[in-house]
Amino acid sequence: MIEQKLTVGIADMKLLQGEGTLITYALGSCIGLCFHDPRLRLGALLHIMLPLNMEAGRTHPLKYADTGIKETLRQMEAKGASRSRITVKIAGGAKMFEVSGAGLGNIGQRNIESVHTVLKRENIHLLAENVGGTVARTLLFDVASGQGCIRSYGQKDIIF
């Protein structure tokens, strides 16, 4: 049997149950969140771009930390996941550009803070994180084991 591999795009989320790998590329200031319910071997990988959803119509909930996390939890719970068992590992939130003046500032840091706040508010346990810095990351997530792997150009893989 060939292992299932699903690619998660930017402002996207995918769920897998049983076994398989979820992968997302180019996590710069964006954050990848690996959600896992070990009893169900249910995993989700969410790739958020921005900290808060200020869209009038809120047509892209997965693009933002606040609405993306809520939507991912909703879909996991619809498959029988329990918040008391769900854990999260996060990666990304790098400072990719020096921005002078006011404006957006360090979007990676704002994403990290927003993810921490929303996970705490939703009562979800953050198991591990690899955030900040100045390098882009590729994130692979094994839904059977709950193990994450971070790949960055010119660096050793980080298993977390």
C-alpha positions in Angstrom: 0.0 0.0 0.0 1.3 3.4 -0.9 1.4 5.9 1.9 -1.0 8.9 1.4 0.7 12.3 1.2 -1.4 15.4 1.1 0.0 18.8 0.4 -1.5 21.7 2.3 -1.4 25.1 0.5 -1.2 28.5 1.9 -4.4 29.5 3.8 -5.5 25.8 3.6 -6.1 22.9 5.9 -6.3 19.1 5.3 -7.4 16.2 7.6 -6.1 12.6 7.4 -7.0 9.7 9.6 -5.2 6.4 10.2 -1.9 7.0 8.4 -0.3 9.3 6.0 1.7 12.5 5.8 0.5 16.1 5.6 3.0 18.5 4.2 3.2 22.3 3.8 5.9 24.3 2.1 7.2 27.8 2.4 6.4 28.7 6.0 8.0 32.0 6.3 6.0 34.4 8.5 3.1 32.0 8.1 2.6 29.3 10.7 1.8 25.6 10.2 -0.2 23.9 13.0 -0.2 20.2 13.4 -3.4 19.1 15.2 -3.5 15.5 16.5 -6.0 13.3 18.3 -3.9 10.2 19.2 -6.8 7.9 20.0 -8.4 8.4 16.6 -5.1 8.8 14.8 -6.6 11.9 13.3 -4.4 14.7 12.2 -4.9 18.1 10.6 -2.4 20.5 9.2 -3.4 24.2 9.0 -1.3 26.8 7.2 -2.3 30.3 8.4 -1.0 33.6 6.9 -2.2 36.3 9.3 -3.1 36.7 13.0 -6.7 38.0 12.9 -9.6 37.7 10.5 -10.8 41.3 9.8 -12.6 40.4 6.5 -16.1 41.7 6.3 -17.5 38.5 4.7 -15.0 36.2 6.4 -14.8 34.2 3.2 -11.3 32.8 3.8 -11.4 31.5 7.5 -8.3 29.3 7.0 -6.1 32.2 6.1 -6.2 33.6 9.7 -5.1 32.2 13.1 -8.3 32.9 15.0 -10.9 31.6 12.5 -8.5 28.9 11.0 -8.0 27.2 14.4 -11.7 27.3 15.2 -12.6 25.8 11.8 -10.0 23.1 12.1 -11.2 22.1 15.6 -14.8 22.1 14.3 -13.9 19.7 11.5 -11.9 17.4 13.8 -14.7 17.3 16.3 -17.2 16.4 13.5 -15.0 13.3 13.0 -15.2 12.4 16.7 -12.1 14.2 18.0 -12.1 15.3 21.6 -10.6 18.7 22.7 -9.2 17.0 25.8 -7.1 14.7 23.6 -6.1 17.2 20.8 -2.6 18.5 20.9 -0.9 21.0 18.6 2.7 21.5 17.4 3.5 24.7 15.5 6.3 25.9 13.2 7.0 29.1 11.3 6.5 32.7 12.2 9.9 33.7 10.9 10.9 37.3 10.3 11.5 37.2 6.6 11.9 40.9 5.8 13.1 43.9 7.6 10.2 46.3 7.5 11.0 50.0 8.3 8.5 52.4 9.7 5.0 51.5 11.1 2.7 49.3 9.2 2.7 45.5 9.5 5.8 45.3 11.6 7.0 41.7 12.3 4.0 39.7 11.0 5.7 36.4 12.0 5.8 37.4 15.7 2.2 38.6 15.5 1.2 35.3 14.1 3.0 33.4 16.9 1.3 35.5 19.5 -2.1 35.1 17.9 -1.8 31.3 17.7 -0.7 31.1 21.3 -3.7 33.2 22.4 -6.3 31.3 20.4 -5.0 27.9 21.4 -5.1 29.0 25.1 -8.7 30.4 24.6 -9.8 27.1 22.9 -8.2 25.1 25.7 -5.9 23.2 23.3 -2.5 21.9 24.6 0.5 23.2 22.7 3.0 20.3 22.8 5.9 21.7 20.8 7.0 24.7 18.7 9.8 25.7 16.4 9.1 29.4 15.6 10.7 32.7 14.9 14.2 33.0 13.3 14.8 34.1 9.8 14.5 30.9 7.7 11.6 29.4 5.8 10.4 26.0 6.8 8.8 23.0 5.2 6.6 21.1 7.7 5.8 17.4 7.4 3.3 15.8 9.8 2.8 12.0 10.3 -0.8 11.6 11.4 -0.3 8.0 12.8 2.5 9.0 15.3 1.8 12.7 15.6 5.4 13.4 14.8 6.4 16.5 13.0 9.5 17.1 10.9 10.8 20.5 9.9 13.1 21.0 6.9 15.0 24.2 6.2 17.5 24.8 3.4 21.0 24.0 4.5 20.0 22.8 8.0 19.5 19.4 9.6 15.9 18.1 9.8 14.2 18.8 13.2 12.0 16.1 14.5 9.4 17.4 17.0 
